[in-house]
Amino acid sequence: MENYRYKRYINTNQETRWATEDEIRNSSTYIHLNDTEYPAAGLPLLSDGKNAYVDAEDTHSLIFGATGSKKTRLFCMPMLGMFIRAGESFIATDPKGELYRRTSGMAKAYGYRTVVLNFRDIGKGDLWNPLALPYRMYKAGDKESATVLLNDFVGTLSAKQFETTHDIFWPEMASSYAIANLLLLMECADESEANVSSLARLCSDDMKEKLKLLSEQMSPYSIAGMNYKNVLTSPEKTLQSIFASLYAMIRVFNIQKDLSIMLSGNTIDLSKIGREKTALYIIVPDEKTTVHFLVTTFLKQAYEILIREAQREMNGMLPVRVNFVLDEFCNIPKIPDMASMISAGRSRNIRYFLIVQSKHQLIGRYQEDADTIKGNCENWVFLTSKELDLLEEISALCGTTVTSQNQHRRLISVSELQRLNKEKGEALIMHARQYPIITEIADIDMYEMFKGYPPLPLKNNRGGAFRIFSLDDYYNKVLRGIKPIPFVNGD
């Protein structure tokens, strides 16, 4: 790992300069990659496949790289292997299933609990019910937190509707109706009935009249009662348009029955991720976005559970560090409160590694929160881009120096940034408060540590026992005095 690669750049002792490798070594943690256990793990700053210096601190990282820039091979895959040998948990989005194939065998060999949320090959992996967590919160008396999670779920479910319409009235009204139906499930359904199949059933056209009759007896001050009233008292023509928007929102649950079954059971215990060594892979298609909103919901719920678990500890930190490695971070719908999550995560032993294609993509997804997200990532990695705004920003952040001819110039220009050598694994890294470096990161095939661990076979899981909530049955019991009218006294 010599400094030869810096020779094509101007290196002076002026306002800014390149960091030396000794400075990087002194500010990072050394790992001999062929050791069976590591003292810690993190973003590789220097790595030749046998030795590595990593940032093992509680710092978040942002990795910029256009399609085909080897983001996964240079950073994501090696980091997961390092986490495993350091005994740290991780939650990783895995668009092509590559991370699972490369690292699941190693995780198993090191005693990890391996969990797979598989949206690519539904039925092969674990089950996850997105309504289970809010249901348990609601029944435990924390109705406010449950309602927030339900609102987040509907927000991601309806995100595409808001993005593609010029009149937000229809998706707003459809969202209100969906929230009311979810709250009805929280209040009236058994736990086995609180699932997306029940939600889809309540949102069907033939449930309108019965829900209208039931809602007329609810408190007008309850969230569910208000939302039902706002929608169900609309003129018939308006109601038809609202339901057209609603059907578009929940279509995925009606046409993908295997998906609905997968989302109606639960084999995932999120509370254990920060207490037991866990490797959790979210395999999600990158060629279509139909189920991306579910990834957003899962990540938000995982964070909420981890924060609650951390608060149980005397020091407010999870016993086992949890690393979120979010490849294609901006291809999933906006994660609610992401700016706050990344700010609060580090003090709870939670780290984020966000992999994005461009600055424009990040701003497009997170708008005003994009700067907060960037600002809370102490490590920035740049691989390649044709995006002028990003190139200008990276170049400016690296600083200006003075040449031997007393001329001011950027330490690295926009043009030079575009010529980092992909085959050598060159990356520009701005690490914490150090001067920037141009490093060479080994490709995954150069790591001996991964050899001898065949991937785990994906388990077949066609769903567990669940039921669909029957509004007819419940309403009949209300009429007979067996069940109470919901939300009579407000939520």
C-alpha atoms as one frame of an Amber mdcrd trajectory, in Angstrom:
protein
   0.000   0.000   0.000   2.405   2.666  -1.208   1.719   6.328  -1.938   2.440
   5.961  -5.668  -1.141   6.700  -6.587  -0.803  10.270  -5.233   1.950  11.229
  -7.646  -0.484  12.339 -10.318  -2.021  14.816  -7.881  -0.375  17.944  -6.480
   0.706  17.354  -2.880   1.893  20.386  -0.891   1.950  21.525   2.704  -0.460
  24.375   2.060  -4.062  24.877   3.171  -4.993  21.271   2.447  -3.220  18.086
   1.438  -3.699  14.362   1.143  -3.685  12.367   4.361  -0.752  10.040   4.778
  -1.329   6.351   5.299   0.253   6.652   8.745  -2.383   9.234   9.674  -5.136
   6.917   8.501  -3.643   3.981  10.395  -3.419   6.046  13.569  -7.065   7.111
  13.281  -8.480   3.642  12.588  -8.503   0.036  13.822  -6.196  -2.592  12.345
  -7.590  -5.975  11.332  -5.606  -8.962  10.118  -8.272 -10.322   7.810  -7.278
 -13.991   8.116  -7.796 -13.962  11.891 -10.882 -15.879  12.977 -12.095 -13.072
  15.251 -11.783  -9.305  14.922 -11.588  -6.685  17.689 -14.116  -4.524  15.830
 -15.400  -3.798  12.331 -16.466  -0.917  10.144 -15.905   0.950   6.910 -12.606
  -0.171   5.301 -10.265   2.791   4.769  -7.257   0.743   3.641  -7.536  -2.885
   2.548  -5.524  -5.256   0.399  -7.629  -8.347   1.172  -5.208  -9.560   3.871
  -4.878  -6.510   6.095  -7.314  -3.699   6.656  -7.696  -0.484   8.600 -11.321
   0.262   9.394 -13.334   2.963  11.100 -14.662   1.043  14.100 -16.135   4.120
  15.800 -19.841   4.959  16.098 -19.828   6.895  12.852 -22.242   6.777   9.931
 -21.000   6.495   6.357 -22.293   7.705   3.001 -21.059   5.949  -0.145 -21.553
   7.605  -3.532 -21.211   5.495  -6.642 -23.011   5.264  -9.958 -24.292   1.924
 -11.257 -21.429  -0.492 -11.889 -18.933   1.304  -9.641 -18.369  -1.822  -7.475
 -19.975  -0.362  -4.346 -21.132  -3.798  -3.271 -17.901  -5.663  -4.054 -15.564
  -3.103  -2.502 -17.535  -2.137   0.587 -20.824  -3.930   1.317 -19.665  -7.546
   1.037 -16.351  -7.099   2.892 -18.046  -5.155   5.693 -20.604  -7.902   6.332
 -17.811 -10.446   6.664 -16.017  -8.133   9.088 -19.170  -7.626  11.153 -19.582
 -11.391  11.445 -16.037 -11.958  12.684 -16.385  -9.039  15.092 -19.676 -10.391
  16.496 -21.803  -7.430  15.365 -25.379  -7.658  14.034 -26.443  -6.201  10.712
 -29.535  -5.470   8.648 -28.651  -5.308   4.948 -30.708  -4.555   1.874 -29.664
  -7.013  -0.793 -31.075  -6.148  -4.250 -29.551  -9.090  -6.099 -29.171 -11.588
  -3.263 -25.358 -11.322  -3.580 -24.777 -10.400   0.039 -26.722 -13.434   1.204
 -24.874 -15.788  -1.137 -21.462 -14.476  -0.083 -21.917 -14.166   3.676 -24.807
 -16.307   4.988 -22.666 -19.448   5.258 -20.062 -17.601   7.287 -22.767 -16.118
   9.514 -24.133 -19.572  10.252 -20.659 -20.946  10.992 -20.105 -18.127  13.507
 -23.298 -18.897  15.388 -25.441 -16.149  13.943 -29.203 -16.148  13.867 -29.794
 -15.743  10.129 -33.004 -14.053   8.993 -34.114 -13.502   5.385 -36.936 -11.224
   4.312 -37.231 -12.344   0.710 -39.352 -10.181  -1.591 -37.723 -11.597  -4.717
 -38.592 -15.271  -4.230 -41.628 -15.070  -1.960 -42.132 -18.210   0.098 -38.400
 -18.796   0.558 -37.398 -16.991   3.710 -38.977 -15.658   6.861 -42.443 -14.266
   7.528 -43.055 -10.722   8.699 -46.350  -9.108   9.629 -46.029  -5.288   9.371
 -49.110  -4.900  11.597 -47.863  -7.131  14.428 -45.693  -4.502  16.137 -48.293
  -1.697  16.128 -50.932  -4.229  17.263 -48.865  -5.238  20.298 -48.109  -1.611
  21.115 -51.777  -0.739  20.835 -52.923  -3.598  23.058 -50.176  -2.739  25.593
 -51.688   0.739  25.943 -49.185   2.666  23.808 -51.818   3.716  21.305 -50.000
   6.879  20.250 -46.847   5.040  19.148 -48.974   2.396  17.433 -50.887   5.061
  15.523 -47.636   6.712  14.422 -46.395   3.388  13.004 -49.708   2.787  11.237
 -49.573   6.284   9.790 -46.026   5.611   8.569 -47.195   2.360   6.977 -50.024
   4.079   5.113 -47.659   6.915   4.152 -45.269   4.521   2.409 -48.198   2.562
   0.945 -49.586   5.721  -0.659 -46.266   7.378  -1.574 -46.502   6.520  -5.268
 -50.037   7.893  -5.408 -48.851  11.249  -4.072 -45.901  11.285  -6.477 -47.988
  10.611  -9.592 -51.092  12.755  -9.047 -51.657  16.476  -9.399 -54.631  16.398
  -7.019 -53.591  15.059  -3.623 -57.178  15.163  -2.308 -57.875  11.606  -3.502
 -54.826   9.853  -1.975 -55.280  11.894   1.214 -58.870  10.723   1.595 -57.918
   7.157   0.680 -55.156   7.273   3.306 -57.628   8.528   5.920 -59.912   5.590
   5.195 -57.023   3.106   5.352 -55.927   4.529   8.739 -59.474   4.174  10.070
 -59.577   0.537   8.960 -56.211  -0.185  10.539 -57.321   1.348  13.831 -60.470
  -0.779  13.671 -58.256  -3.874  13.367 -56.159  -2.719  16.328 -59.275  -2.239
  18.421 -61.479  -5.151  17.370 -59.428  -7.932  15.732 -57.619 -10.813  17.391
 -53.833 -10.773  16.879 -54.036 -13.499  14.224 -56.534 -11.313  12.316 -54.426
  -8.139  12.339 -52.802  -8.514   8.928 -52.766  -6.997   5.451 -55.334  -9.501
   4.164 -57.795  -8.168   6.733 -56.938  -4.605   5.727 -57.582  -5.400   2.053
 -60.914  -6.963   2.984 -62.032  -3.915   4.984 -61.085  -1.670   2.058 -63.315
  -3.575  -0.362 -66.400  -1.919  -1.769 -68.915  -4.252  -0.116 -67.752  -3.236
   3.369 -68.711   0.424   2.956 -72.282   0.276   4.192 -71.531  -1.803   7.275
 -68.595   0.442   8.184 -70.803   3.481   7.722 -73.405   2.072  10.123 -70.733
   1.181  12.658 -68.940   4.526  12.366 -72.158   6.470  13.006 -72.044   5.140
  16.565 -68.393   6.047  17.117 -67.207   9.145  18.928 -66.745  12.057  16.496
 -63.577  12.891  18.433 -61.879   9.583  17.716 -59.351   9.369  14.888 -61.137
   6.406  13.335 -64.574   8.006  13.696 -63.468  11.288  12.128 -61.743   9.557
   9.234 -64.707   7.295   8.508 -67.098  10.245   8.638 -64.940  12.378   6.315
 -64.907   9.653   3.681 -68.186   7.779   3.996 -70.392  10.891   4.051 -68.959
  12.077   0.732 -71.216  12.234  -2.357 -71.296   8.974  -4.306 -69.217  10.315
  -7.204 -66.545  11.571  -4.810 -66.633   8.282  -2.943 -66.010   6.363  -6.157
 -62.895   8.438  -6.878 -61.614   7.986  -3.322 -62.052   4.229  -3.586 -60.305
   4.177  -6.959 -57.280   5.700  -5.260 -57.643   3.305  -2.322 -57.754   0.240
  -4.590 -54.575   1.392  -6.314 -52.864   1.647  -2.920 -53.773  -1.855  -1.747
 -53.737  -3.574  -5.157 -50.500  -5.386  -4.343 -52.204  -7.290  -1.494 -55.098
  -8.331  -3.710 -53.096  -9.553  -6.693 -50.076 -11.072  -4.898 -51.632 -13.630
  -2.602 -48.268 -15.218  -1.779 -47.082 -11.822  -0.580 -50.184 -11.373   1.600
 -49.542 -14.787   3.153 -45.887 -13.906   3.775 -47.016 -10.700   5.510 -49.643
 -12.375   7.673 -47.327 -14.430   9.872 -44.256 -13.621  11.930 -40.984 -15.522
  12.312 -38.892 -12.380  12.877 -38.212 -11.074  16.381 -36.760  -7.596  15.878
 -36.098  -7.135  19.600 -33.311  -9.743  19.506 -31.182  -8.063  16.822 -29.426
  -5.807  19.335 -29.045  -8.601  21.897 -27.995 -11.637  19.851 -25.672 -11.897
  16.875 -28.054 -11.561  13.948 -27.550 -11.428  10.187 -30.713 -10.040   8.600
 -30.936  -9.815   4.808 -33.692  -7.977   2.942 -33.691  -9.407  -0.573 -35.685
  -6.993  -2.701 -35.925  -6.777  -6.507 -34.076  -3.783  -7.920 -35.779  -4.066
 -11.319 -39.287  -3.284 -10.003 -40.524  -1.136  -7.152 -43.828  -2.829  -6.264
 -42.799  -3.924  -2.767 -40.209  -1.271  -1.958 -42.625   0.457   0.417 -42.517
  -2.652   2.608 -38.742  -2.334   2.952 -39.228   1.229   4.197 -41.823   0.056
   6.724 -39.569  -2.751   7.941 -36.554  -0.491   8.414 -38.596   2.048  10.382
 -40.077  -0.632  12.620 -36.668  -2.221  13.199 -35.306   1.154  14.286 -38.243
   1.774  16.659 -37.782  -1.614  18.329 -34.006  -1.165  18.625 -34.392   2.248
  20.254 -36.846   0.769  22.771 -34.439  -2.060  23.523 -31.544   0.383  23.958
 -33.595   2.432  26.421 -33.870  -0.635  28.627 -30.129  -0.652  29.178 -28.467
   1.358  31.947 -26.136   3.036  29.433 -28.879   3.496  26.812 -26.955   1.368
  24.290 -27.681  -1.947  22.618 -25.513  -4.804  23.983 -24.685  -5.878  20.408
 -23.968  -3.204  17.825 -26.403  -3.121  14.903 -25.218  -1.999  11.463 -27.723
  -0.933   8.804 -26.111  -1.482   5.392 -28.626   0.077   3.011 -27.656  -0.554
  -0.589 -29.764   1.394  -3.122 -30.878   3.580  -0.202 -32.742   6.063  -2.390
 -34.591   3.467  -4.458 -36.978   2.715  -1.603 -39.616   5.252  -0.515 -38.589
   7.881   2.001 -38.088   6.460   5.497 -40.110   8.661   7.868 -37.917  10.585
  10.351 -34.709   9.314   8.722 -32.858  12.520   9.619 -33.747  12.033  13.295
 -32.984   8.326  13.154 -29.464   8.841  11.878 -28.877  11.600  14.446 -30.025
   9.487  17.390 -28.696   6.103  16.272 -25.005   6.435  17.053 -25.488   6.958
  20.808 -27.555   3.724  20.881 -24.863   1.561  19.234 -26.561   1.774  15.833
 -24.625   2.648  12.670 -25.818   3.438   9.160 -23.998   2.792   5.899 -26.001
   4.499   3.160 -25.176   3.602  -0.444 -26.552   6.013  -3.050 -25.991   6.617
  -6.742 -26.020  10.407  -6.701 -26.564  13.572  -4.708 -29.564  14.391  -6.880
 -31.117  11.047  -5.996 -30.662  11.714  -2.263 -32.163  15.212  -2.474 -35.025
  13.974  -4.646 -35.980  11.403  -2.029 -35.314  13.335   1.190 -35.632  17.014
   0.125 -34.664  19.304   3.025 -33.576  16.320   5.160 -30.840  15.398   2.675
 -28.399  17.911   4.155 -29.033  16.610   7.677 -28.423  13.043   6.529 -25.212
  14.038   4.750 -24.063  16.120   7.703 -24.480  13.222  10.134 -22.309  10.926
   8.020 -18.717  11.510   9.110 -17.355   9.249   6.401 -17.954  10.053   2.752
 -16.801   7.626   0.084 -16.715   8.621  -3.580 -16.249   6.038  -6.347 -17.543
   7.567  -9.554 -20.214   9.886 -10.909 -21.046  12.076 -13.893 -23.172  14.339
 -11.707 -21.605  17.812 -11.775 -23.166  19.004  -8.503 -21.722  16.060  -6.597
 -18.336  16.314  -8.300 -18.168  20.028  -7.471 -19.116  19.425  -3.848 -16.547
  16.657  -3.328 -13.861  18.718  -5.022 -14.688  21.784  -2.913 -14.733  19.822
   0.337 -11.267  18.454  -0.383 -10.015  22.038  -0.330  -7.739  24.328  -2.275
  -3.965  24.238  -2.362  -1.190  26.413  -3.783   1.132  25.101  -6.463   4.867
  25.708  -6.691   4.008  28.450  -9.219   1.915  30.121  -6.493  -1.316  29.290
  -8.263  -4.448  28.270  -6.383  -6.133  25.084  -7.449  -8.342  22.375  -6.012
  -6.571  19.481  -4.349  -8.469  17.311  -6.792 -10.418  18.660  -9.737 -13.771
  17.564 -11.120 -11.979  16.045 -14.092  -9.583  14.061 -11.886 -12.446  12.768
  -9.748 -13.953  11.158 -12.821 -10.761   9.217 -13.504 -10.449   7.179 -10.312
  -9.376   3.689 -11.355 -12.238   1.218 -10.986 -10.088  -1.849 -11.645  -7.702
  -0.917  -8.828 -10.613  -0.206  -6.496  -9.686   3.455  -6.111 -11.964   5.486
  -3.873 -11.732   8.954  -2.415 -12.603   8.904   1.277 -13.216  11.825   3.584
 -12.807  10.159   6.954 -13.995  11.992  10.054 -11.726  15.037  10.611  -8.753
  13.687   8.705  -7.473  15.049   5.431  -8.970  13.223   2.434  -7.315  10.126
   1.033  -7.376   8.252  -2.229  -7.216   4.620  -1.292  -7.345   1.271  -3.037
  -9.891  -1.152  -1.614  -9.557  -4.845  -2.407 -12.273  -6.532  -4.454 -14.270
  -9.203  -2.627 -12.486 -11.962  -4.594  -9.170 -10.937  -2.973 -10.412 -11.820
   0.527  -9.423 -15.321   1.649 -11.767 -14.985   4.642 -14.837 -15.718   2.507
 -13.628 -18.999   1.071 -15.056 -22.274   2.363 -18.475 -20.952   3.372 -21.170
 -22.091   0.923 -24.398 -20.062   1.133 -27.225 -21.335   3.286 -30.156 -22.819
   1.360 -33.232 -20.628   1.603 -35.892 -22.245   3.736 -39.375 -22.837   2.370
 -41.992 -20.956   4.352 -45.462 -20.802   2.876 -47.051 -19.003   5.783 -48.479
 -19.823   9.170 -51.925 -19.847  10.661 -53.784 -16.580  10.285 -57.349 -15.442
   9.879 -59.081 -12.608   8.067 -61.097 -10.280  10.268 -64.834 -10.636   9.606
 -66.630  -7.321   9.872 -69.968  -9.096   9.360 -69.314 -11.356  12.323 -68.148
  -8.490  14.512 -71.107  -6.270  13.565 -73.565  -9.057  14.335 -71.969  -9.467
  17.766 -72.319  -5.714  18.332 -76.024  -5.951  17.537 -76.381  -8.847  19.977
 -74.457  -6.996  22.697 -71.589  -9.516  22.688 -69.002  -7.031  21.356 -68.738
  -3.325  22.227 -69.065  -0.499  19.704 -65.483   0.626  19.041 -64.248   4.148
  19.737 -67.351   5.281  21.603 -65.221   7.358  23.990 -62.575   8.389  21.476
 -59.237   6.772  20.701
